[in-house]
């Protein structure tokens, strides 16, 4: 019987590469190829008619610099991110700490399921329910304000309140995901570290600062990156919370993703929409790399 000249480790590595080829090809076809297609399309002036595609070079990128709605959507998207990501991290960690302190495992699992339920609920359904609850005329929230002797607020049609309101709805829906992540991270921290620190006289604040936070750093990095990408791509909640005035009032809730949709399918200016898509891709990639660079650190035990 003829033996194979390849060692067991080499054969295992070869089979690993073979099995990785299929998901790699899928990723390249679904993710990378459309990105290059968008970059290529951004160099053309096109309204979905293949016979009327005109090469314009970098004209669309010059147009973006003079488009006030691009600047406004970028500003709004940045505000969404600055409001939503820290709120998700702080609230998610705080609730996870409280749940981790619950001694009964069944009770802890029940609360975890309750917090996670909004995350798996369709975003369209959540947005429509909140649009009814926040209505100025018959919404539950304003009824409670009136009952408390406070003036009713037009949360979704007031330019100064609309953006924080939308950000709050998104934070509420995604909070359960953050809670589950942080709770998993907390439960993976060895109890021996806390016991040894208590023997040395460490109090609760010192335990949190020198043990919990450093060992939760990988979870915090992942949560921050995923949350940032989600807010930079914010679309569904903005569209459905104010379905009759998408991005309003007065473009106060307009996001980059929503503006791309309006340009592409409202004005049928597909080349310009592709250029804005490329801009959004560069922004997301840059911010993600910066976050990974600044937030990631080696934890010394």
C-alpha positions in Angstrom: 0.0 0.0 0.0 1.4 3.3 -1.1 1.6 5.9 1.6 0.9 9.6 1.0 4.0 11.8 1.0 2.0 14.6 2.6 2.0 14.8 6.4 -1.2 14.8 8.4 -0.9 18.5 9.3 -0.4 19.4 5.6 -3.4 17.4 4.5 -5.6 19.0 7.2 -4.4 22.5 6.1 -5.2 21.7 2.5 -8.7 20.5 3.3 -9.2 23.6 5.4 -8.3 25.8 2.5 -10.7 23.8 0.2 -13.6 24.3 2.6 -12.8 28.0 3.0 -12.9 28.6 -0.8 -16.7 28.4 -1.0 -17.4 31.0 1.7 -14.6 33.2 0.4 -16.0 33.1 -3.1 -19.5 33.9 -1.7 -18.0 36.9 0.2 -16.2 38.2 -2.8 -19.2 37.9 -5.0 -21.7 39.3 -2.5 -19.6 42.0 -0.9 -16.5 42.9 -2.8 -17.8 42.8 -6.3 -20.8 45.1 -5.7 -18.4 47.6 -4.1 -16.3 47.7 -7.2 -19.5 47.9 -9.3 -20.6 50.9 -7.3 -17.2 52.6 -7.8 -17.4 51.9 -11.5 -21.0 53.1 -11.8 -20.2 56.3 -9.9 -18.0 57.4 -12.9 -21.1 57.4 -15.2 -24.2 59.5 -15.5 -27.0 56.9 -15.7 -30.7 56.9 -15.2 -31.3 53.1 -15.6 -31.3 53.2 -19.4 -28.3 51.3 -20.6 -28.2 53.2 -23.9 -27.9 56.5 -22.1 -24.9 55.8 -19.9 -22.4 58.7 -20.2 -18.9 58.7 -18.7 -18.4 61.8 -16.5 -15.3 60.8 -14.5 -15.2 62.4 -11.0 -18.0 64.9 -11.8 -20.3 63.2 -9.2 -17.8 63.5 -6.5 -17.4 67.2 -7.2 -21.2 67.5 -7.2 -21.3 66.0 -3.7 -19.0 68.8 -2.3 -21.7 71.3 -3.4 -24.8 69.3 -2.4 -26.3 70.7 0.8 -28.3 67.5 1.4 -25.1 65.4 1.4 -23.6 67.6 4.1 -26.9 67.5 6.0 -27.2 63.8 5.8 -23.6 63.3 6.9 -24.1 65.6 9.9 -27.3 63.8 10.9 -25.7 60.4 10.5 -22.8 61.5 12.7 -25.2 62.8 15.3 -27.1 59.5 15.3 -23.8 57.7 15.8 -22.6 60.0 18.6 -25.9 59.7 20.4 -26.7 56.0 19.8 -23.4 54.1 20.2 -22.4 55.5 23.7 -26.0 55.1 24.9 -26.1 51.5 23.7 -22.7 50.7 25.3 -23.5 52.3 28.7 -27.0 51.0 29.0 -26.1 47.6 27.7 -23.2 47.2 30.2 -25.2 48.6 33.1 -28.2 46.2 32.5 -25.8 43.3 32.0 -24.1 44.0 35.3 -27.5 44.0 37.0 -28.5 40.8 35.4 -25.2 39.2 36.2 -25.8 40.0 39.9 -29.1 37.9 39.8 -28.4 34.7 41.6 -31.2 32.6 40.1 -30.3 31.4 36.6 -33.9 31.0 35.4 -34.8 34.5 36.4 -31.7 35.9 34.7 -32.6 34.0 31.5 -36.1 35.3 31.6 -34.9 38.9 31.8 -32.4 38.3 29.1 -35.1 37.0 26.8 -37.3 40.0 27.5 -34.5 42.4 26.7 -33.5 40.5 23.6 -37.1 40.3 22.2 -37.1 43.8 20.6 -33.9 43.1 18.7 -35.4 40.1 16.8 -38.6 42.1 16.2 -38.8 43.5 12.6 -37.6 47.1 12.5 -40.6 48.1 10.4 -43.0 46.9 13.0 -41.1 48.6 15.8 -41.1 51.9 13.9 -44.8 51.8 13.1 -45.7 51.0 16.8 -43.5 53.9 18.0 -44.9 56.3 15.4 -48.3 55.6 16.9 -47.1 55.8 20.5 -45.3 59.1 19.8 -48.2 60.7 17.9 -49.0 64.3 19.1 -52.7 63.8 18.9 -53.5 60.3 20.3 -50.1 58.8 21.2 -49.7 57.0 24.5 -46.6 59.0 25.4 -48.3 62.3 25.1 -51.4 61.1 27.0 -49.1 60.2 29.9 -47.5 63.7 29.6 -50.9 65.3 29.7 -51.9 63.2 32.7 -48.8 64.4 34.5 -49.6 68.0 33.7 -46.9 68.4 31.1 -47.3 69.8 27.6 -47.6 67.4 24.7 -44.6 67.1 22.4 -44.7 66.6 18.7 -41.7 64.2 18.8 -41.6 63.2 15.1 -42.5 66.6 13.5 -40.4 68.9 15.6 -37.0 69.4 13.9 -35.2 69.7 17.3 -36.8 66.5 18.7 -37.1 64.2 15.7 -33.5 63.1 15.4 -33.0 62.3 19.2 -36.4 60.5 19.1 -35.3 58.3 16.2 -32.0 57.6 17.9 -33.8 56.6 21.1 -36.0 54.2 19.2 -33.0 52.5 17.6 -31.2 52.3 20.9 -34.2 50.7 22.5 -34.5 48.1 19.8 -30.8 47.2 19.7 -30.2 47.3 23.5 -31.0 43.7 24.0 -28.2 42.6 21.6 -25.7 44.7 23.7 -27.0 43.2 26.9 -26.6 39.7 25.7 -23.0 40.4 24.5 -22.0 42.0 27.7 -23.7 39.4 29.9 -21.8 36.7 28.0 -18.6 38.5 28.5 -19.2 39.0 32.2 -20.0 35.3 32.7 -16.7 34.3 31.0 -14.6 36.3 33.5 -13.1 33.9 36.0 -14.5 34.4 39.5 -11.0 33.7 40.9 -9.8 37.1 39.8 -12.5 38.9 41.9 -11.9 36.7 44.9 -8.2 37.3 44.8 -8.7 41.0 44.5 -11.2 41.1 47.4 -8.6 39.3 49.6 -6.2 42.1 48.7 -8.7 44.7 49.9 -10.2 45.9 46.6 -13.7 47.4 46.7 -16.4 47.3 44.1 -15.2 50.3 42.2 -11.7 48.9 41.9 -12.9 45.5 40.8 -14.9 47.1 38.0 -12.1 49.4 36.9 -9.2 47.0 37.1 -10.8 43.6 36.3 -14.2 43.9 34.7 -13.5 46.7 32.2 -10.1 45.4 31.0 -11.4 41.8 30.5 -14.5 43.1 28.7 -12.4 45.1 26.2 -12.8 42.6 23.3 -16.6 42.7 23.8 -16.6 46.5 24.0 -14.6 46.8 20.8 -17.0 44.4 19.0 -20.1 46.2 20.4 -18.7 49.6 19.5 -17.8 48.6 15.9 -21.1 46.8 15.2 -23.1 49.6 16.7 -21.2 52.3 14.8 -21.7 50.4 11.5 -25.4 50.0 12.3 -26.0 53.7 12.9 -23.9 54.8 9.9 -26.2 52.6 7.7 -29.4 53.7 9.5 -32.4 53.5 7.1 -35.4 51.5 8.1 -36.4 53.3 11.3 -36.0 56.7 9.7 -38.2 55.7 6.8 -41.0 54.2 8.8 -41.2 56.4 11.8 -42.2 59.3 9.5 -43.5 57.4 6.5 -45.2 60.5 5.0 -42.2 62.7 5.5 -39.2 60.5 5.1 -36.1 62.2 6.4 -38.1 65.1 7.7 -39.1 67.4 9.1 -36.9 69.8 7.2 -34.4 67.0 6.5 -33.7 66.9 10.3 -33.6 63.0 10.3 -32.2 62.4 6.8 -29.4 59.9 6.8 -26.8 59.1 4.1 -28.4 55.7 3.4 -31.9 57.3 3.0 -30.5 60.0 0.7 -28.9 57.4 -1.5 -32.3 55.7 -1.7 -34.0 58.9 -2.6 -31.5 59.8 -5.3 -31.5 56.4 -6.8 -35.2 55.5 -6.8 -36.7 59.0 -6.5 -34.7 60.9 -9.0 -33.3 57.8 -10.9 -29.8 59.3 -10.8 -28.1 56.0 -10.3 -24.6 57.3 -11.0 -24.8 60.0 -8.4 -26.3 57.6 -5.9 -23.4 55.2 -6.5 -20.9 58.0 -5.8 -22.6 58.7 -2.4 -22.5 55.0 -1.7 -18.8 54.9 -2.3 -18.4 57.9 0.1 -20.4 56.0 2.8 -18.3 52.9 2.2 -15.1 54.9 2.7 -16.5 56.6 5.9 -17.5 53.2 7.4 -14.2 51.6 6.6 -12.2 54.5 7.9 -14.1 54.8 11.2 -14.0 51.0 11.7 -10.3 50.9 11.3 -9.8 53.8 13.6 -12.0 52.2 16.2 -10.1 48.9 16.0 -6.8 50.8 16.3 -7.8 53.0 19.3 -10.1 50.6 21.3 -8.2 47.3 20.9 -5.5 46.7 23.4 -3.6 43.8 24.8 -4.9 42.6 28.2 -2.3 41.5 30.7 -3.3 39.0 33.3 
